[in-house]
């Protein structure tokens, strides 16, 4: 054996002895210290540790989602969410020490029923670069809820418009759902929600909206748990504009309706209201729907004769404006004698204006219809009836502000 070979073997033996001595060492009396030889790079899974695991399924909204390295530094982390065939980057940041990446806390939880991809590049302590790509999918709920809302997006409405949500499932986590709906306006005004049962949530300001107000409704309901196992699906923003102010006052005793625009009297119109047996509700009502012509059958609202048929069935009621969910309308009337209007109350609870069969704009009903917006207020006074319930149509203006606020789950 040559001296060179002998020296090489001696070096190997010394290195082995050193390793053998270290193998018995521990850190703080615990497990042996991990030794990473300079010539042996870590695997991608060891070098870049990603949570959730690759190909994980059913990941909850809480995650967690993280990327870490045991040494060196992260160079780049890109997390992409694929939801409803749309890709979106997940905001996040690498820590100052370069050892971890975390999502932006402001983005909250992971989206449910979504696929995520994670692409990370890191450099270890010996300037060796590693890259890793993983995917995971989040939990897919069996039940979803949706809120059907009014008014329509981009519509122009009257100053009495109430934003109303009706949910297709009963909501038990009402505070979470209410918090996820944000109403803002320009000019700004406080808007508060009020729950009617577990399936309806209305929003309004303390007083009627000012003319010209721009209102934005942000629905961040997607993945909000409304009831055990039932999650929201909507993530959208809509808006509407408040038009001119028009408030009309129906005096059932005087058989008149005063129409005021921006506080100024436009006209006093003769009307007929509910007959003594079927009086019209008192109180503030909001125009909910408008129909050039519609059918009205008494059987649909409980007015039936002895043979079970409706006490009335008019197939072509013109200029019909719905005021309550229970069936109160302000509409054109062509079948009553012209001298009825302004003198006698003859209806089954609706407010009638003189009209022609087939409509037209040259009658009191046509004139009023052409000047009305959904969201306009019609207030009935001096009727021998109770005040309309706040949840009958958009009747929330009949509730005091303290009572309204008390009905908020966030009160």
C-alpha positions in Angstrom: 0.0 0.0 0.0 1.3 3.4 -0.9 1.6 6.3 1.5 -1.1 8.3 -0.6 -3.6 5.4 -0.4 -2.9 5.1 3.3 -3.5 8.7 3.9 -6.8 8.6 2.0 -8.0 5.6 4.1 -7.0 7.4 7.2 -9.0 10.5 6.3 -12.1 8.4 5.6 -11.7 6.6 8.9 -11.4 9.9 10.7 -14.6 11.3 9.0 -16.4 8.1 9.9 -15.3 8.3 13.5 -16.5 11.9 13.6 -19.9 11.0 12.3 -20.0 8.1 14.7 -19.3 10.4 17.6 -22.0 12.9 16.5 -24.6 10.2 16.1 -24.9 9.9 19.8 -25.3 13.7 20.3 -28.7 15.1 21.1 -30.2 18.6 21.2 -31.4 19.5 24.7 -31.4 15.9 25.6 -34.0 15.1 22.9 -33.8 13.5 19.5 -30.4 13.3 17.6 -29.4 16.5 15.8 -30.2 16.3 12.1 -27.1 16.3 10.0 -27.4 17.5 6.3 -24.3 16.7 4.4 -23.2 19.5 1.9 -23.2 17.1 -1.0 -26.7 15.6 -0.3 -29.6 18.0 -1.2 -33.0 17.6 0.4 -35.9 16.2 -1.6 -38.4 18.8 -2.8 -40.9 17.7 -0.1 -38.2 18.2 2.6 -36.9 21.4 1.2 -40.4 23.1 0.8 -43.1 22.1 3.1 -46.6 22.9 2.0 -49.8 22.6 4.0 -52.4 21.2 3.0 -50.7 18.1 1.6 -50.5 17.6 -2.1 -53.8 16.2 -3.5 -55.6 16.8 -0.2 -59.4 16.8 -0.6 -62.2 18.2 1.6 -59.9 20.8 3.1 -62.0 23.0 5.5 -62.4 26.7 5.0 -60.1 27.3 8.0 -57.2 25.6 6.2 -54.6 26.1 7.4 -52.6 27.2 4.3 -48.9 27.7 4.7 -45.5 27.3 2.9 -42.3 26.9 5.0 -38.6 25.9 4.5 -36.4 24.5 7.3 -33.4 26.5 6.0 -32.4 29.0 3.4 -35.1 31.2 2.0 -38.3 31.2 -0.1 -37.8 33.1 -3.3 -41.3 33.0 -4.7 -44.7 31.6 -3.7 -47.8 31.8 -6.0 -51.1 30.4 -4.8 -54.0 30.3 -7.3 -57.6 29.6 -6.6 -59.8 28.1 -9.3 -63.5 28.7 -8.6 -66.4 28.6 -11.0 -63.9 28.3 -13.9 -62.3 31.6 -12.8 -58.7 31.9 -11.7 -57.7 34.3 -9.0 -54.3 34.8 -7.2 -54.4 34.5 -3.4 -52.7 37.5 -1.8 -49.9 36.6 0.7 -46.4 37.5 1.8 -43.1 35.9 2.6 -41.9 36.5 6.1 -38.9 38.8 6.7 -36.7 35.9 7.6 -37.6 34.1 4.3 -38.6 30.9 6.1 -42.4 31.1 5.6 -45.2 32.3 3.4 -48.7 33.1 4.8 -51.9 34.3 3.1 -53.1 37.8 3.7 -55.3 37.7 6.9 -57.7 40.2 5.3 -58.8 37.5 2.8 -60.1 35.4 5.6 -60.9 31.7 5.0 -60.4 29.5 2.0 -63.3 29.3 -0.5 -65.3 26.1 -0.4 -65.8 24.0 -3.5 -62.6 25.4 -5.0 -59.3 24.0 -6.3 -56.0 25.6 -5.2 -52.6 25.3 -6.7 -49.3 26.2 -4.9 -46.1 26.9 -6.7 -43.1 27.6 -4.6 -39.4 28.2 -5.3 -36.7 28.1 -2.5 -33.0 28.3 -2.1 -31.4 26.2 0.6 -28.4 27.0 2.8 -26.0 26.0 0.0 -27.6 28.1 -2.7 -29.3 25.2 -4.3 -32.7 26.0 -5.8 -35.7 23.8 -5.4 -39.2 24.1 -6.8 -42.5 22.4 -5.8 -46.0 22.3 -7.2 -49.0 21.0 -5.2 -52.8 21.1 -5.5 -55.6 20.6 -3.1 -59.4 21.0 -3.1 -61.6 22.4 -0.4 -64.8 21.0 1.2 -67.9 20.8 -1.1 -71.0 21.6 0.9 -74.1 19.5 0.3 -76.4 22.4 1.0 -76.2 26.0 -0.2 -78.4 29.0 0.5 -79.1 32.0 -1.6 -80.7 35.3 -0.9 -83.3 36.7 -3.4 -83.2 40.4 -3.1 -84.8 43.6 -4.3 -84.5 46.1 -5.9 -82.9 45.1 -9.2 -79.4 46.0 -10.0 -78.9 49.4 -11.7 -82.5 50.4 -11.2 -83.8 53.8 -10.3 -86.1 53.7 -7.3 -88.2 55.9 -5.1 -87.0 57.3 -1.8 -88.9 54.7 0.2 -87.1 51.7 -1.2 -86.2 49.0 1.4 -83.5 46.5 0.5 -85.1 43.1 1.2 -83.5 39.6 1.2 -85.5 36.4 1.2 -83.5 33.3 1.8 -84.3 29.9 0.4 -83.3 28.2 3.7 -83.9 29.1 7.3 -80.9 31.1 8.7 -79.7 30.2 12.1 -76.4 32.1 12.1 -78.1 35.4 11.5 -75.3 37.6 12.8 -72.8 36.0 10.4 -75.2 36.4 7.4 -76.1 40.0 8.3 -72.4 40.9 8.7 -71.6 39.6 5.3 -74.0 42.0 3.6 -72.7 45.6 3.5 -74.8 48.6 2.4 -73.0 51.9 1.6 -74.4 55.1 0.1 -73.3 58.4 -1.4 -74.1 60.6 0.4 -73.4 58.3 3.4 -76.2 57.4 5.7 -76.5 54.7 8.4 -78.3 51.6 7.2 -79.4 48.9 9.6 -80.8 45.4 9.0 -83.9 43.9 10.6 -84.8 40.2 10.6 -88.4 39.0 10.1 -88.2 35.4 11.1 -85.3 33.2 9.9 -85.8 33.7 6.2 -86.1 37.4 5.6 -83.7 40.3 6.2 -84.5 43.9 5.3 -82.3 47.0 5.4 -83.3 50.7 5.5 -82.0 54.0 6.8 -83.6 55.9 9.6 -85.6 58.2 7.2 -86.4 58.0 3.5 -83.4 58.1 1.2 -82.5 61.5 -0.2 -83.1 62.0 -3.9 -80.1 61.3 -6.0 -78.4 58.9 -3.5 -76.3 56.1 -5.0 -76.5 52.9 -3.0 -74.2 49.9 -3.2 -75.0 46.5 -1.9 -72.1 44.1 -1.3 -73.0 40.5 -0.8 -70.0 38.5 0.6 -72.2 35.5 1.4 -70.1 32.8 -0.3 -69.0 30.1 2.1 -70.7 31.9 5.1 -72.4 29.2 7.2 -76.0 30.2 7.6 -77.1 27.0 9.3 -75.2 23.8 10.2 -73.9 22.4 6.9 -75.5 25.1 4.8 -73.3 27.7 3.2 -73.9 30.8 1.1 -73.1 30.9 -2.6 -73.3 34.6 -3.5 -70.3 36.9 -3.9 -71.4 39.9 -5.9 -72.0 43.7 -5.7 -75.1 45.4 -7.0 -76.3 49.0 -6.8 -79.2 51.3 -7.4 -80.0 55.0 -7.7 -82.6 56.8 -5.7 -84.6 59.1 -8.0 -86.8 62.1 -7.2 -88.8 62.0 -3.9 -92.5 61.2 -4.4 -94.8 60.5 -1.5 -98.6 60.2 -2.0 -101.1 60.3 0.8 -104.4 58.5 0.5 -107.2 59.9 2.7 -109.7 57.0 2.9 -112.3 59.2 4.6 -112.0 62.2 2.1 -111.7 59.8 -0.9 -108.6 61.7 -2.2 -104.9 61.1 -2.9 -102.4 64.0 -2.7 -99.3 63.4 -4.8 -96.3 65.3 -3.7 -93.0 65.5 -5.6 -90.0 66.8 -3.7 -92.4 68.2 -1.1 -94.5 70.1 -3.6 -98.1 69.2 -4.3 -98.4 67.9 -7.9 -102.1 66.9 -7.8 -105.1 65.8 -5.7 -106.7 62.8 -7.3 -110.1 61.4 -6.4 -110.0 57.7 -5.3 -112.1 54.9 -4.0 -110.7 52.8 -1.1 -111.9 49.7 0.8 -115.6 49.4 1.5 -116.7 49.2 5.2 -116.6 45.4 5.1 -113.2 45.3 3.5 -111.3 48.4 4.6 -107.8 49.4 3.4 -104.8 49.2 5.7 -103.6 52.4 7.2 -99.9 53.2 7.2 -96.9 53.6 4.9 -96.7 51.2 2.0 -94.0 51.1 -0.8 -94.7 50.3 -4.5 -93.2 46.8 -4.9 -94.3 45.9 -8.5 -95.9 47.6 -11.4 -98.0 46.0 -14.2 -99.5 47.7 -17.2 -102.3 45.1 -16.9 -102.9 42.2 -14.6 -105.6 39.7 -13.6 -107.2 40.0 -10.1 -109.1 37.1 -8.7 -110.6 37.3 -5.3 -110.1 33.6 -4.6 -106.3 34.2 -4.5 -106.6 36.5 -1.5 -109.4 34.9 0.4 -112.5 36.6 -1.1 -114.7 33.7 -2.2 -118.4 33.3 -2.6 -120.6 30.4 -1.3 -119.8 28.4 -4.5 -116.1 28.7 -3.8 -115.4 31.1 -6.7 -113.8 34.4 -6.2 -116.1 37.3 -5.4 -114.5 39.0 -8.4 -112.3 37.9 -11.3 -111.1 40.8 -13.5 -108.7 39.6 -16.2 -107.5 43.0 -17.4 -107.0 45.4 -14.5 -105.0 48.3 -15.9 -102.1 50.3 -14.2 -101.7 48.0 -11.2 -99.1 48.9 -8.6 -98.6 46.4 -5.7 -98.4 47.9 -2.2 -98.4 44.7 0.0 -97.6 41.1 -0.3 -101.1 40.2 0.9 -102.7 41.7 -2.2 -103.2 45.5 -1.6 -102.9 47.3 -4.9 -103.3 50.9 -6.1 -104.8 50.4 -9.6 -106.9 51.6 -12.4 -110.7 51.0 -12.2 -112.8 51.1 -15.4 -115.9 49.1 -14.1 -117.1 51.5 -11.4 -119.2 54.5 -12.2 -117.1 57.7 -12.6 -118.9 59.4 -9.8 -117.7 56.7 -7.4 -114.2 58.2 -7.3 -114.0 61.0 -4.7 -117.3 60.0 -3.0 -117.6 56.3 -2.1 -115.4 53.5 -0.9 -116.3 50.3 -2.8 -113.2 48.1 -3.1 -112.1 45.0 -1.4 -109.2 46.9 0.2 -107.4 48.2 -2.8 -107.1 51.9 -3.8 -108.8 52.6 -7.1 -108.3 55.4 -9.6 -110.6 56.1 -12.5 -109.3 54.5 -15.7 -110.3 53.2 -19.1 -110.5 49.6 -20.1 -107.2 49.0 -21.9 -105.4 51.8 -20.0 -104.0 54.9 -21.6 -102.3 57.9 -20.1 -105.2 60.3 -20.2 -106.9 59.1 -17.0 -106.0 59.7 -13.3 -104.7 56.1 -13.1 -102.6 56.4 -16.3 -101.3 59.8 -15.1 -100.2 58.4 -11.8 -98.7 55.2 -13.2 -96.5 57.2 -15.6 -95.1 59.2 -12.7 -94.5 56.3 -10.3 -91.3 54.4 -9.5 -90.9 51.1 -7.6 -89.9 52.3 -4.2 -92.3 55.3 -4.1 -94.3 55.7 -0.8 -98.1 55.6 -0.6 -99.4 56.3 2.9 -103.0 55.6 3.8 -104.7 57.6 6.6 -108.1 57.8 8.1 -109.2 54.3 7.2 -111.1 52.2 9.7 -108.4 49.5 9.7 -105.2 48.6 11.5 -101.8 49.8 10.3 -100.2 47.5 7.8 -97.6 45.0 9.3 -93.9 45.9 8.8 -93.3 42.6 7.0 -96.3 42.9 4.7 -94.6 44.0 1.6 -92.0 46.7 2.3 -93.9 48.1 5.3 -90.8 48.5 7.5 -91.4 52.3 7.6 -94.2 51.7 10.0 -91.8 50.6 12.7 -90.0 53.1 14.9 -86.2 53.4 14.5 -85.4 51.9 17.9 -87.6 48.9 17.2 -86.1 48.5 13.8 -82.5 48.5 15.2 -83.5 46.0 17.9 -84.3 43.5 15.1 -80.8 43.5 13.9 -78.6 40.4 14.8 -75.7 42.9 15.2 -77.6 45.3 17.5 
